[in-house]
Protein backbone atom coordinates (compact mmCIF):
# COMPACT_ATOMS: atom_id res chain seq x y z
CA UNK A 1 0.00 0.00 0.00
CA UNK A 2 2.89 2.39 0.71
CA UNK A 3 4.10 1.93 -2.86
CA UNK A 4 0.65 2.82 -4.19
CA UNK A 5 0.59 6.02 -2.14
CA UNK A 6 3.84 7.07 -3.85
CA UNK A 7 2.59 6.25 -7.35
CA UNK A 8 2.27 9.26 -9.59
CA UNK A 9 -1.30 10.13 -10.45
CA UNK A 10 -3.18 7.82 -8.11
CA UNK A 11 -0.96 8.24 -5.05
CA UNK A 12 -2.90 11.11 -3.43
CA UNK A 13 -6.23 9.36 -4.00
CA UNK A 14 -4.92 6.11 -2.48
CA UNK A 15 -3.47 7.97 0.51
CA UNK A 16 -6.80 9.75 1.03
CA UNK A 17 -8.67 6.42 0.90
CA UNK A 18 -6.30 4.79 3.40
CA UNK A 19 -6.93 7.64 5.84
CA UNK A 20 -10.70 7.32 5.43
CA UNK A 21 -13.28 5.65 7.63
CA UNK A 22 -14.13 2.91 5.14
CA UNK A 23 -10.56 1.58 5.16
CA UNK A 24 -10.41 1.68 8.95
CA UNK A 25 -13.64 -0.31 9.14
CA UNK A 26 -12.27 -2.90 6.71
CA UNK A 27 -9.01 -3.22 8.66
CA UNK A 28 -10.98 -3.56 11.88
CA UNK A 29 -13.06 -6.38 10.38
CA UNK A 30 -10.09 -8.12 8.78
CA UNK A 31 -8.06 -8.06 12.00
CA UNK A 32 -10.91 -9.85 13.76
CA UNK A 33 -11.49 -12.57 11.11
CA UNK A 34 -14.90 -11.30 10.12
CA UNK A 35 -15.41 -14.07 7.55
CA UNK A 36 -15.31 -16.60 10.39
CA UNK A 37 -17.72 -14.51 12.43
CA UNK A 38 -20.09 -14.31 9.45
CA UNK A 39 -19.84 -18.08 8.99
CA UNK A 40 -20.74 -18.66 12.64
CA UNK A 41 -23.74 -16.32 12.37
CA UNK A 42 -24.83 -18.02 9.13
CA UNK A 43 -24.70 -21.52 10.60
CA UNK A 44 -26.61 -20.70 13.77
CA UNK A 45 -29.12 -18.61 11.80
CA UNK A 46 -29.81 -21.51 9.45
CA UNK A 47 -30.32 -23.93 12.36
CA UNK A 48 -32.77 -21.56 14.06
CA UNK A 49 -34.52 -20.35 10.89
CA UNK A 50 -37.24 -22.96 10.51
CA UNK A 51 -38.29 -23.12 14.20
CA UNK A 52 -38.38 -19.31 14.30
CA UNK A 53 -40.35 -19.28 11.03
CA UNK A 54 -42.92 -21.69 12.49
CA UNK A 55 -43.37 -19.59 15.62
CA UNK A 56 -43.54 -16.37 13.59
CA UNK A 57 -46.22 -17.77 11.29
CA UNK A 58 -48.28 -19.03 14.25
CA UNK A 59 -48.05 -15.65 15.99
CA UNK A 60 -48.75 -13.77 12.78
CA UNK A 61 -51.90 -15.79 12.10
CA UNK A 62 -53.01 -15.40 15.74
CA UNK A 63 -52.43 -11.63 15.84
CA UNK A 64 -53.41 -10.60 12.30
CA UNK A 65 -55.92 -13.36 11.56
CA UNK A 66 -56.18 -15.67 8.59
CA UNK A 67 -57.60 -12.87 6.49
CA UNK A 68 -54.17 -11.20 6.42
CA UNK A 69 -52.25 -14.31 5.32
CA UNK A 70 -51.49 -12.60 2.02
CA UNK A 71 -49.81 -9.74 3.88
CA UNK A 72 -47.63 -12.25 5.76
CA UNK A 73 -46.62 -13.88 2.48
CA UNK A 74 -45.74 -10.52 0.93
CA UNK A 75 -43.73 -9.55 4.02
CA UNK A 76 -41.80 -12.85 3.89
CA UNK A 77 -41.21 -12.33 0.18
CA UNK A 78 -39.81 -8.86 0.88
CA UNK A 79 -37.46 -10.08 3.61
CA UNK A 80 -36.12 -13.12 1.73
CA UNK A 81 -36.47 -12.31 -1.97
CA UNK A 82 -36.80 -15.19 -4.39
CA UNK A 83 -36.73 -17.87 -1.69
CA UNK A 84 -39.99 -17.52 0.21
CA UNK A 85 -41.92 -18.45 -2.95
CA UNK A 86 -40.20 -21.85 -2.85
CA UNK A 87 -41.26 -22.48 0.76
CA UNK A 88 -44.62 -24.16 1.33
CA UNK A 89 -46.04 -21.35 3.45
CA UNK A 90 -49.64 -22.41 2.84
CA UNK A 91 -49.03 -25.65 4.76
CA UNK A 92 -47.61 -23.59 7.62
CA UNK A 93 -50.69 -21.38 7.63
CA UNK A 94 -53.07 -24.36 7.54
CA UNK A 95 -51.27 -26.11 10.41
CA UNK A 96 -50.17 -22.95 12.23
CA UNK A 97 -51.19 -24.15 15.70
CA UNK A 98 -49.47 -27.55 15.63
CA UNK A 99 -46.37 -26.35 13.79
CA UNK A 100 -46.15 -23.32 16.07
CA UNK A 101 -46.20 -25.48 19.21
CA UNK A 102 -43.51 -27.84 17.89
CA UNK A 103 -41.44 -24.91 16.67
CA UNK A 104 -41.74 -23.22 20.06
CA UNK A 105 -40.16 -26.27 21.71
CA UNK A 106 -37.34 -26.22 19.15
CA UNK A 107 -36.84 -22.47 19.47
CA UNK A 108 -35.93 -22.78 23.16
CA UNK A 109 -32.50 -24.34 22.47
CA UNK A 110 -31.84 -23.18 18.90
CA UNK A 111 -33.06 -19.61 19.33
CA UNK A 112 -31.10 -19.07 22.53
CA UNK A 113 -27.97 -20.47 20.86
CA UNK A 114 -28.47 -18.13 17.90
CA UNK A 115 -28.78 -15.09 20.18
CA UNK A 116 -25.70 -16.16 22.15
CA UNK A 117 -23.62 -16.68 18.99
CA UNK A 118 -24.77 -13.42 17.42
CA UNK A 119 -24.06 -11.48 20.61
CA UNK A 120 -20.59 -13.01 20.88
CA UNK A 121 -19.74 -12.13 17.27
CA UNK A 122 -20.91 -8.53 17.65
CA UNK A 123 -19.09 -8.09 20.96
CA UNK A 124 -15.93 -9.51 19.36
CA UNK A 125 -15.92 -6.49 17.05
CA UNK A 126 -16.03 -4.31 20.15
CA UNK A 127 -13.13 -6.28 21.71
CA UNK A 128 -15.42 -7.14 24.62
CA UNK A 129 -15.55 -10.52 26.40
CA UNK A 130 -18.73 -12.49 26.90
CA UNK A 131 -20.63 -11.34 30.00
CA UNK A 132 -20.21 -13.59 32.99
CA UNK A 133 -23.55 -14.93 34.18
CA UNK A 134 -25.25 -18.06 35.40
CA UNK A 135 -25.74 -20.35 32.34
CA UNK A 136 -29.43 -20.86 33.11
CA UNK A 137 -30.08 -17.16 33.63
CA UNK A 138 -28.12 -16.44 30.49
CA UNK A 139 -30.37 -18.76 28.47
CA UNK A 140 -33.46 -17.11 29.92
CA UNK A 141 -32.10 -13.69 29.04
CA UNK A 142 -31.27 -14.85 25.50
CA UNK A 143 -34.84 -16.08 25.08
CA UNK A 144 -36.05 -12.69 26.31
CA UNK A 145 -33.88 -10.98 23.70
CA UNK A 146 -35.27 -13.32 21.04
CA UNK A 147 -38.81 -12.54 22.19
CA UNK A 148 -38.06 -8.83 21.94
CA UNK A 149 -36.73 -9.34 18.44
CA UNK A 150 -39.94 -11.21 17.62
CA UNK A 151 -42.02 -8.30 18.91
CA UNK A 152 -40.03 -5.88 16.76
CA UNK A 153 -40.51 -8.17 13.75
CA UNK A 154 -44.26 -8.42 14.41
CA UNK A 155 -44.46 -4.63 14.62
CA UNK A 156 -42.60 -4.38 11.33
CA UNK A 157 -45.00 -6.94 9.85
CA UNK A 158 -47.97 -4.89 11.04
CA UNK A 159 -46.50 -1.66 9.69
CA UNK A 160 -45.72 -3.38 6.39
CA UNK A 161 -49.28 -4.70 6.15
CA UNK A 162 -50.75 -1.25 6.80
CA UNK A 163 -48.31 0.38 4.42
CA UNK A 164 -49.06 -2.16 1.70
CA UNK A 165 -52.78 -1.48 2.01
CA UNK A 166 -52.18 2.27 1.94
CA UNK A 167 -49.92 1.97 -1.10
CA UNK A 168 -52.47 -0.07 -3.05
CA UNK A 169 -55.26 2.35 -2.09
CA UNK A 170 -53.16 5.37 -3.10
CA UNK A 171 -52.16 3.70 -6.37
CA UNK A 172 -55.79 3.05 -7.24
CA UNK A 173 -56.82 6.58 -6.25
CA UNK A 174 -53.97 8.66 -7.66
CA UNK A 175 -53.08 6.45 -10.59
CA UNK A 176 -49.35 7.27 -10.31
CA UNK A 177 -47.04 4.41 -9.50
CA UNK A 178 -43.49 5.65 -8.94
CA UNK A 179 -44.08 8.09 -6.02
CA UNK A 180 -46.02 5.39 -4.20
CA UNK A 181 -43.24 2.89 -4.87
CA UNK A 182 -40.63 5.30 -3.53
CA UNK A 183 -42.73 5.85 -0.40
CA UNK A 184 -42.98 2.08 0.10
CA UNK A 185 -39.19 1.70 -0.15
CA UNK A 186 -38.69 4.58 2.28
CA UNK A 187 -41.04 3.01 4.81
CA UNK A 188 -39.29 -0.35 4.45
CA UNK A 189 -35.95 1.33 5.17
CA UNK A 190 -37.39 3.02 8.27
CA UNK A 191 -38.55 -0.37 9.59
CA UNK A 192 -35.14 -1.91 8.86
CA UNK A 193 -33.46 1.06 10.56
CA UNK A 194 -35.16 0.39 13.89
CA UNK A 195 -34.55 -3.35 13.57
CA UNK A 196 -30.83 -2.62 13.16
CA UNK A 197 -30.89 -0.38 16.22
CA UNK A 198 -32.15 -3.36 18.22
CA UNK A 199 -29.50 -5.67 16.75
CA UNK A 200 -26.59 -3.25 17.19
CA UNK A 201 -27.42 -1.89 20.66
CA UNK A 202 -29.73 -4.06 22.73
CA UNK A 203 -28.60 -7.48 21.53
CA UNK A 204 -24.81 -7.07 22.09
CA UNK A 205 -25.33 -4.78 25.08
CA UNK A 206 -23.21 -1.83 23.98
CA UNK A 207 -23.62 1.96 23.93
CA UNK A 208 -22.21 3.26 20.64
CA UNK A 209 -22.03 6.97 19.84
CA UNK A 210 -25.35 8.24 18.56
CA UNK A 211 -24.09 9.71 15.31
CA UNK A 212 -22.20 6.54 14.42
CA UNK A 213 -25.24 4.42 15.28
CA UNK A 214 -27.55 6.51 13.09
CA UNK A 215 -25.08 6.38 10.20
CA UNK A 216 -24.60 2.61 10.56
CA UNK A 217 -28.33 1.86 10.75
CA UNK A 218 -29.16 4.17 7.85
CA UNK A 219 -26.42 2.66 5.70
CA UNK A 220 -27.47 -0.85 6.70
CA UNK A 221 -31.11 -0.15 5.80
CA UNK A 222 -30.11 1.16 2.38
CA UNK A 223 -27.74 -1.77 1.87
CA UNK A 224 -30.44 -4.26 2.83
CA UNK A 225 -32.87 -2.83 0.29
CA UNK A 226 -30.16 -2.76 -2.40
CA UNK A 227 -29.25 -6.39 -1.74
CA UNK A 228 -32.91 -7.38 -2.01
CA UNK A 229 -33.27 -5.51 -5.30
CA UNK A 230 -30.01 -6.71 -6.85
CA UNK A 231 -29.91 -10.33 -5.68
CA UNK A 232 -33.57 -11.34 -5.77
CA UNK A 233 -33.39 -12.86 -9.26
CA UNK A 234 -30.04 -14.53 -8.53
CA UNK A 235 -31.36 -16.21 -5.38
CA UNK A 236 -34.47 -17.32 -7.27
CA UNK A 237 -32.22 -18.89 -9.91
CA UNK A 238 -30.19 -20.71 -7.24
CA UNK A 239 -33.32 -21.96 -5.47
CA UNK A 240 -34.91 -23.28 -8.69
CA UNK A 241 -31.86 -24.67 -10.48
CA UNK A 242 -32.18 -28.39 -11.17
CA UNK A 243 -28.50 -29.10 -10.57
CA UNK A 244 -29.02 -28.42 -6.84
CA UNK A 245 -32.14 -30.58 -6.65
CA UNK A 246 -33.76 -30.55 -3.23
CA UNK A 247 -30.84 -28.51 -1.83
CA UNK A 248 -31.62 -25.43 -3.91
CA UNK A 249 -33.64 -23.63 -1.24
CA UNK A 250 -31.18 -24.39 1.62
CA UNK A 251 -28.25 -23.22 -0.52
CA UNK A 252 -30.05 -20.00 -1.46
CA UNK A 253 -30.93 -19.45 2.21
CA UNK A 254 -27.30 -19.92 3.25
CA UNK A 255 -26.12 -17.42 0.62
CA UNK A 256 -28.70 -14.86 1.75
CA UNK A 257 -27.96 -15.36 5.45
CA UNK A 258 -24.22 -14.99 4.87
CA UNK A 259 -24.73 -11.72 3.00
CA UNK A 260 -26.99 -10.42 5.76
CA UNK A 261 -24.46 -11.48 8.41
CA UNK A 262 -21.66 -9.61 6.65
CA UNK A 263 -23.82 -6.52 6.26
CA UNK A 264 -24.63 -6.62 9.98
CA UNK A 265 -20.93 -7.02 10.87
CA UNK A 266 -20.02 -4.04 8.69
CA UNK A 267 -22.62 -1.91 10.48
CA UNK A 268 -21.33 -3.10 13.87
CA UNK A 269 -17.72 -2.36 12.91
CA UNK A 270 -18.76 1.15 11.86
CA UNK A 271 -20.08 1.81 15.36
CA UNK A 272 -17.12 0.12 17.07
CA UNK A 273 -14.51 2.16 15.20
CA UNK A 274 -16.26 5.39 16.18
CA UNK A 275 -14.46 5.15 19.54
CA UNK A 276 -10.87 4.35 20.41
CA UNK A 277 -9.95 0.87 21.71
CA UNK A 278 -9.39 2.35 25.17
CA UNK A 279 -12.98 3.66 25.22
CA UNK A 280 -14.67 0.42 24.14
CA UNK A 281 -14.85 -1.18 27.61
CA UNK A 282 -16.75 1.88 28.84
CA UNK A 283 -19.32 1.30 26.09
CA UNK A 284 -20.18 -2.12 27.56
CA UNK A 285 -23.73 -1.86 28.89
CA UNK A 286 -23.48 -5.39 30.31
CA UNK A 287 -20.40 -4.32 32.30
CA UNK A 288 -18.61 -7.59 31.57
CA UNK A 289 -15.25 -5.96 32.32
CA UNK A 290 -16.35 -3.85 35.24
CA UNK A 291 -16.25 -0.71 33.12
CA UNK A 292 -12.78 0.46 34.22
CA UNK A 293 -9.57 -1.17 35.23
CA UNK A 294 -9.00 -4.85 35.66
CA UNK A 295 -7.16 -7.28 33.44
CA UNK A 296 -10.13 -7.89 31.14
CA UNK A 297 -10.70 -4.19 30.66
CA UNK A 298 -7.04 -3.65 29.80
CA UNK A 299 -7.11 -6.54 27.36
CA UNK A 300 -10.28 -5.24 25.72
CA UNK A 301 -8.78 -1.76 25.56
CA UNK A 302 -5.70 -2.91 23.66
CA UNK A 303 -3.55 -4.75 26.19
CA UNK A 304 -1.83 -8.08 25.70
CA UNK A 305 -5.02 -10.07 25.31
CA UNK A 306 -6.64 -7.93 22.63
CA UNK A 307 -6.20 -8.76 19.02
CA UNK A 308 -6.09 -5.11 18.09
CA UNK A 309 -2.47 -4.97 19.38
CA UNK A 310 -1.14 -3.03 22.37
CA UNK A 311 -0.73 0.66 22.48
CA UNK A 312 -3.35 1.52 19.86
CA UNK A 313 -6.07 4.10 20.19
CA UNK A 314 -4.26 7.37 19.74
CA UNK A 315 -6.11 8.13 16.51
CA UNK A 316 -9.77 9.04 16.45
CA UNK A 317 -11.94 6.00 16.04
CA UNK A 318 -9.21 3.45 16.72
CA UNK A 319 -7.27 2.38 13.66
CA UNK A 320 -6.49 -1.03 15.19
CA UNK A 321 -3.18 -1.25 13.32
CA UNK A 322 -0.44 -3.28 15.08
CA UNK A 323 2.71 -1.36 16.00
CA UNK A 324 5.95 -2.03 14.10
CA UNK A 325 8.23 -4.77 15.50
CA UNK A 326 10.88 -3.65 18.01
CA UNK A 327 14.32 -2.87 16.68
CA UNK A 328 16.97 -5.54 17.32
CA UNK A 329 19.72 -4.87 19.84
CA UNK A 330 22.87 -3.39 18.28
CA UNK A 331 25.82 -5.80 17.91
CA UNK A 332 28.39 -5.67 20.65
C-alpha positions in Angstrom: 0.0 0.0 0.0 2.9 2.4 0.7 4.1 1.9 -2.9 0.7 2.8 -4.2 0.6 6.0 -2.1 3.8 7.1 -3.8 2.6 6.2 -7.4 2.3 9.3 -9.6 -1.3 10.1 -10.5 -3.2 7.8 -8.1 -1.0 8.2 -5.1 -2.9 11.1 -3.4 -6.2 9.4 -4.0 -4.9 6.1 -2.5 -3.5 8.0 0.5 -6.8 9.7 1.0 -8.7 6.4 0.9 -6.3 4.8 3.4 -6.9 7.6 5.8 -10.7 7.3 5.4 -13.3 5.7 7.6 -14.1 2.9 5.1 -10.6 1.6 5.2 -10.4 1.7 8.9 -13.6 -0.3 9.1 -12.3 -2.9 6.7 -9.0 -3.2 8.7 -11.0 -3.6 11.9 -13.1 -6.4 10.4 -10.1 -8.1 8.8 -8.1 -8.1 12.0 -10.9 -9.9 13.8 -11.5 -12.6 11.1 -14.9 -11.3 10.1 -15.4 -14.1 7.6 -15.3 -16.6 10.4 -17.7 -14.5 12.4 -20.1 -14.3 9.5 -19.8 -18.1 9.0 -20.7 -18.7 12.6 -23.7 -16.3 12.4 -24.8 -18.0 9.1 -24.7 -21.5 10.6 -26.6 -20.7 13.8 -29.1 -18.6 11.8 -29.8 -21.5 9.5 -30.3 -23.9 12.4 -32.8 -21.6 14.1 -34.5 -20.3 10.9 -37.2 -23.0 10.5 -38.3 -23.1 14.2 -38.4 -19.3 14.3 -40.4 -19.3 11.0 -42.9 -21.7 12.5 -43.4 -19.6 15.6 -43.5 -16.4 13.6 -46.2 -17.8 11.3 -48.3 -19.0 14.2 -48.1 -15.7 16.0 -48.8 -13.8 12.8 -51.9 -15.8 12.1 -53.0 -15.4 15.7 -52.4 -11.6 15.8 -53.4 -10.6 12.3 -55.9 -13.4 11.6 -56.2 -15.7 8.6 -57.6 -12.9 6.5 -54.2 -11.2 6.4 -52.2 -14.3 5.3 -51.5 -12.6 2.0 -49.8 -9.7 3.9 -47.6 -12.2 5.8 -46.6 -13.9 2.5 -45.7 -10.5 0.9 -43.7 -9.6 4.0 -41.8 -12.9 3.9 -41.2 -12.3 0.2 -39.8 -8.9 0.9 -37.5 -10.1 3.6 -36.1 -13.1 1.7 -36.5 -12.3 -2.0 -36.8 -15.2 -4.4 -36.7 -17.9 -1.7 -40.0 -17.5 0.2 -41.9 -18.4 -2.9 -40.2 -21.8 -2.8 -41.3 -22.5 0.8 -44.6 -24.2 1.3 -46.0 -21.4 3.4 -49.6 -22.4 2.8 -49.0 -25.6 4.8 -47.6 -23.6 7.6 -50.7 -21.4 7.6 -53.1 -24.4 7.5 -51.3 -26.1 10.4 -50.2 -22.9 12.2 -51.2 -24.1 15.7 -49.5 -27.6 15.6 -46.4 -26.4 13.8 -46.2 -23.3 16.1 -46.2 -25.5 19.2 -43.5 -27.8 17.9 -41.4 -24.9 16.7 -41.7 -23.2 20.1 -40.2 -26.3 21.7 -37.3 -26.2 19.2 -36.8 -22.5 19.5 -35.9 -22.8 23.2 -32.5 -24.3 22.5 -31.8 -23.2 18.9 -33.1 -19.6 19.3 -31.1 -19.1 22.5 -28.0 -20.5 20.9 -28.5 -18.1 17.9 -28.8 -15.1 20.2 -25.7 -16.2 22.1 -23.6 -16.7 19.0 -24.8 -13.4 17.4 -24.1 -11.5 20.6 -20.6 -13.0 20.9 -19.7 -12.1 17.3 -20.9 -8.5 17.6 -19.1 -8.1 21.0 -15.9 -9.5 19.4 -15.9 -6.5 17.0 -16.0 -4.3 20.2 -13.1 -6.3 21.7 -15.4 -7.1 24.6 -15.6 -10.5 26.4 -18.7 -12.5 26.9 -20.6 -11.3 30.0 -20.2 -13.6 33.0 -23.6 -14.9 34.2 -25.3 -18.1 35.4 -25.7 -20.3 32.3 -29.4 -20.9 33.1 -30.1 -17.2 33.6 -28.1 -16.4 30.5 -30.4 -18.8 28.5 -33.5 -17.1 29.9 -32.1 -13.7 29.0 -31.3 -14.9 25.5 -34.8 -16.1 25.1 -36.1 -12.7 26.3 -33.9 -11.0 23.7 -35.3 -13.3 21.0 -38.8 -12.5 22.2 -38.1 -8.8 21.9 -36.7 -9.3 18.4 -39.9 -11.2 17.6 -42.0 -8.3 18.9 -40.0 -5.9 16.8 -40.5 -8.2 13.7 -44.3 -8.4 14.4 -44.5 -4.6 14.6 -42.6 -4.4 11.3 -45.0 -6.9 9.9 -48.0 -4.9 11.0 -46.5 -1.7 9.7 -45.7 -3.4 6.4 -49.3 -4.7 6.2 -50.7 -1.2 6.8 -48.3 0.4 4.4 -49.1 -2.2 1.7 -52.8 -1.5 2.0 -52.2 2.3 1.9 -49.9 2.0 -1.1 -52.5 -0.1 -3.0 -55.3 2.3 -2.1 -53.2 5.4 -3.1 -52.2 3.7 -6.4 -55.8 3.0 -7.2 -56.8 6.6 -6.2 -54.0 8.7 -7.7 -53.1 6.5 -10.6 -49.3 7.3 -10.3 -47.0 4.4 -9.5 -43.5 5.6 -8.9 -44.1 8.1 -6.0 -46.0 5.4 -4.2 -43.2 2.9 -4.9 -40.6 5.3 -3.5 -42.7 5.8 -0.4 -43.0 2.1 0.1 -39.2 1.7 -0.1 -38.7 4.6 2.3 -41.0 3.0 4.8 -39.3 -0.3 4.4 -35.9 1.3 5.2 -37.4 3.0 8.3 -38.6 -0.4 9.6 -35.1 -1.9 8.9 -33.5 1.1 10.6 -35.2 0.4 13.9 -34.6 -3.3 13.6 -30.8 -2.6 13.2 -30.9 -0.4 16.2 -32.2 -3.4 18.2 -29.5 -5.7 16.8 -26.6 -3.2 17.2 -27.4 -1.9 20.7 -29.7 -4.1 22.7 -28.6 -7.5 21.5 -24.8 -7.1 22.1 -25.3 -4.8 25.1 -23.2 -1.8 24.0 -23.6 2.0 23.9 -22.2 3.3 20.6 -22.0 7.0 19.8 -25.4 8.2 18.6 -24.1 9.7 15.3 -22.2 6.5 14.4 -25.2 4.4 15.3 -27.6 6.5 13.1 -25.1 6.4 10.2 -24.6 2.6 10.6 -28.3 1.9 10.7 -29.2 4.2 7.9 -26.4 2.7 5.7 -27.5 -0.8 6.7 -31.1 -0.2 5.8 -30.1 1.2 2.4 -27.7 -1.8 1.9 -30.4 -4.3 2.8 -32.9 -2.8 0.3 -30.2 -2.8 -2.4 -29.3 -6.4 -1.7 -32.9 -7.4 -2.0 -33.3 -5.5 -5.3 -30.0 -6.7 -6.8 -29.9 -10.3 -5.7 -33.6 -11.3 -5.8 -33.4 -12.9 -9.3 -30.0 -14.5 -8.5 -31.4 -16.2 -5.4 -34.5 -17.3 -7.3 -32.2 -18.9 -9.9 -30.2 -20.7 -7.2 -33.3 -22.0 -5.5 -34.9 -23.3 -8.7 -31.9 -24.7 -10.5 -32.2 -28.4 -11.2 -28.5 -29.1 -10.6 -29.0 -28.4 -6.8 -32.1 -30.6 -6.7 -33.8 -30.5 -3.2 -30.8 -28.5 -1.8 -31.6 -25.4 -3.9 -33.6 -23.6 -1.2 -31.2 -24.4 1.6 -28.2 -23.2 -0.5 -30.0 -20.0 -1.5 -30.9 -19.5 2.2 -27.3 -19.9 3.2 -26.1 -17.4 0.6 -28.7 -14.9 1.7 -28.0 -15.4 5.5 -24.2 -15.0 4.9 -24.7 -11.7 3.0 -27.0 -10.4 5.8 -24.5 -11.5 8.4 -21.7 -9.6 6.7 -23.8 -6.5 6.3 -24.6 -6.6 10.0 -20.9 -7.0 10.9 -20.0 -4.0 8.7 -22.6 -1.9 10.5 -21.3 -3.1 13.9 -17.7 -2.4 12.9 -18.8 1.2 11.9 -20.1 1.8 15.4 -17.1 0.1 17.1 -14.5 2.2 15.2 -16.3 5.4 16.2 -14.5 5.1 19.5 -10.9 4.3 20.4 -9.9 0.9 21.7 -9.4 2.4 25.2 -13.0 3.7 25.2 -14.7 0.4 24.1 -14.9 -1.2 27.6 -16.7 1.9 28.8 -19.3 1.3 26.1 -20.2 -2.1 27.6 -23.7 -1.9 28.9 -23.5 -5.4 30.3 -20.4 -4.3 32.3 -18.6 -7.6 31.6 -15.3 -6.0 32.3 -16.3 -3.8 35.2 -16.3 -0.7 33.1 -12.8 0.5 34.2 -9.6 -1.2 35.2 -9.0 -4.9 35.7 -7.2 -7.3 33.4 -10.1 -7.9 31.1 -10.7 -4.2 30.7 -7.0 -3.6 29.8 -7.1 -6.5 27.4 -10.3 -5.2 25.7 -8.8 -1.8 25.6 -5.7 -2.9 23.7 -3.6 -4.8 26.2 -1.8 -8.1 25.7 -5.0 -10.1 25.3 -6.6 -7.9 22.6 -6.2 -8.8 19.0 -6.1 -5.1 18.1 -2.5 -5.0 19.4 -1.1 -3.0 22.4 -0.7 0.7 22.5 -3.3 1.5 19.9 -6.1 4.1 20.2 -4.3 7.4 19.7 -6.1 8.1 16.5 -9.8 9.0 16.4 -11.9 6.0 16.0 -9.2 3.5 16.7 -7.3 2.4 13.7 -6.5 -1.0 15.2 -3.2 -1.2 13.3 -0.4 -3.3 15.1 2.7 -1.4 16.0 6.0 -2.0 14.1 8.2 -4.8 15.5 10.9 -3.7 18.0 14.3 -2.9 16.7 17.0 -5.5 17.3 19.7 -4.9 19.8 22.9 -3.4 18.3 25.8 -5.8 17.9 28.4 -5.7 20.7 
